[in-house]
Amino acid sequence: MLVALVVLGIAGAGWFGFDAHMHRGLALALLAGGAALLDAGVIVDQTIGRREINLLNPAARGRLNGLFVGLFFIGGALGAVLAGTAWAWGGWSAVCSVGFAFAGAATVFGLTAGRGAGAAALTRPRA
């Protein structure tokens, strides 16, 4: 939570008078720190996703891992196409809008989707 608040503060610094042109070294350091945090988040996300796949039914582990990786790359390709189209259509604001739309859709899906019978059938029995 603390990291999220720090990142939010850094992202909103321009609205509160921080001029990146006046503090180029600090701006570059903040950009590098943000990139490192983003990379760490992606690595953690991938690690947790793979762990969950490997905890599923051993008979379906290979197929589910392939499906996970395939859907991950399809999602990346779709995101790249939509970002490029948004950039050509409306510039940076349109790209940000597409990103916010995906984040909002993921949030709504995460809050409303429960573990149904299909997901429960794939999990291995807990001892």
C-alpha positions as CSV (number, residue, x, y, z in Angstrom):
1,M,0.0,0.0,0.0
2,L,2.8,2.4,0.8
3,V,4.5,1.7,-2.5
4,A,1.2,2.5,-4.3
5,L,0.9,5.8,-2.4
6,V,4.5,6.8,-3.3
7,V,4.0,5.9,-6.9
8,L,0.7,7.9,-7.0
9,G,2.5,10.8,-5.4
10,I,5.2,10.7,-8.0
11,A,2.8,10.4,-10.8
12,G,0.8,13.4,-9.6
13,A,3.8,15.5,-8.9
14,G,3.4,17.5,-12.1
15,W,0.0,18.7,-10.9
16,F,1.6,20.0,-7.7
17,G,4.3,22.1,-9.3
18,F,7.2,19.6,-9.9
19,D,8.9,20.7,-13.1
20,A,10.9,17.8,-14.6
21,H,12.9,20.3,-16.8
22,M,14.2,22.0,-13.7
23,H,15.2,18.8,-12.0
24,R,16.4,16.5,-14.8
25,G,18.5,14.2,-12.7
26,L,15.7,13.6,-10.2
27,A,13.2,13.1,-13.1
28,L,15.5,10.5,-14.6
29,A,16.0,8.8,-11.3
30,L,12.2,8.7,-10.7
31,L,11.7,7.3,-14.2
32,A,14.2,4.6,-13.7
33,G,12.7,3.7,-10.3
34,G,9.2,3.6,-11.8
35,A,10.5,1.3,-14.6
36,A,12.2,-1.0,-12.0
37,L,8.9,-1.1,-9.9
38,L,6.9,-2.0,-13.1
39,D,9.4,-4.7,-14.0
40,A,9.2,-6.1,-10.5
41,G,5.4,-6.2,-10.6
42,V,5.4,-8.0,-13.9
43,I,7.9,-10.6,-12.5
44,V,5.8,-11.1,-9.4
45,D,2.6,-11.4,-11.5
46,Q,4.2,-14.1,-13.7
47,T,5.6,-16.0,-10.7
48,I,2.2,-16.1,-8.9
49,G,0.4,-17.1,-12.1
50,R,2.8,-19.9,-12.8
51,R,2.6,-21.1,-9.2
52,E,-1.2,-21.2,-9.4
53,I,-1.0,-23.2,-12.6
54,N,1.4,-25.7,-11.1
55,L,-0.8,-26.2,-8.1
56,L,-3.7,-27.3,-10.3
57,N,-4.5,-30.9,-11.2
58,P,-1.2,-32.6,-12.3
59,A,-3.0,-34.4,-15.2
60,A,-4.0,-31.0,-16.7
61,R,-0.9,-29.0,-15.7
62,G,0.9,-29.0,-19.1
63,R,-2.3,-28.1,-21.0
64,L,-3.2,-25.3,-18.5
65,N,0.3,-23.9,-18.6
66,G,0.3,-23.8,-22.4
67,L,-3.1,-22.1,-22.3
68,F,-1.8,-19.6,-19.7
69,V,1.2,-18.7,-21.8
70,G,-0.8,-18.6,-25.0
71,L,-3.4,-16.3,-23.6
72,F,-0.7,-14.1,-22.1
73,F,0.9,-13.6,-25.5
74,I,-2.5,-13.1,-27.2
75,G,-3.3,-10.4,-24.6
76,G,0.0,-8.7,-25.2
77,A,-0.5,-8.7,-28.9
78,L,-4.0,-7.3,-28.6
79,G,-2.8,-4.7,-26.2
80,A,-0.1,-3.7,-28.7
81,V,-2.6,-3.4,-31.5
82,L,-5.0,-1.4,-29.5
83,A,-2.3,0.9,-28.2
84,G,-0.9,1.5,-31.7
85,T,-4.4,2.2,-33.0
86,A,-5.2,4.5,-30.1
87,W,-1.9,6.4,-30.7
88,A,-2.7,6.9,-34.4
89,W,-6.3,7.9,-33.6
90,G,-5.9,10.2,-30.6
91,G,-2.3,10.3,-29.4
92,W,-1.2,9.8,-25.8
93,S,-4.6,10.6,-24.3
94,A,-6.2,7.8,-26.3
95,V,-3.5,5.3,-25.3
96,C,-4.1,6.2,-21.6
97,S,-7.8,5.8,-22.1
98,V,-7.3,2.3,-23.5
99,G,-5.1,1.4,-20.6
100,F,-7.6,2.8,-18.1
101,A,-10.4,0.9,-19.8
102,F,-8.5,-2.4,-19.5
103,A,-7.6,-1.7,-15.9
104,G,-11.2,-0.9,-15.1
105,A,-12.5,-4.0,-16.9
106,A,-10.0,-6.2,-15.0
107,T,-11.1,-4.6,-11.7
108,V,-14.7,-5.2,-12.4
109,F,-14.0,-8.8,-13.5
110,G,-11.9,-9.4,-10.4
111,L,-14.5,-8.1,-8.1
112,T,-17.5,-9.9,-9.6
113,A,-16.0,-13.3,-10.8
114,G,-16.0,-16.0,-8.3
115,R,-14.5,-19.4,-8.4
116,G,-17.2,-21.4,-10.3
117,A,-17.7,-25.1,-10.6
118,G,-15.3,-25.2,-13.7
119,A,-12.4,-23.8,-11.7
120,A,-13.1,-25.9,-8.7
121,A,-13.1,-29.1,-10.9
122,L,-9.5,-28.3,-12.0
123,T,-8.0,-27.8,-8.6
124,R,-6.3,-30.7,-6.9
125,P,-7.9,-32.0,-3.7
126,R,-6.4,-30.5,-0.6
127,A,-5.3,-33.0,2.0
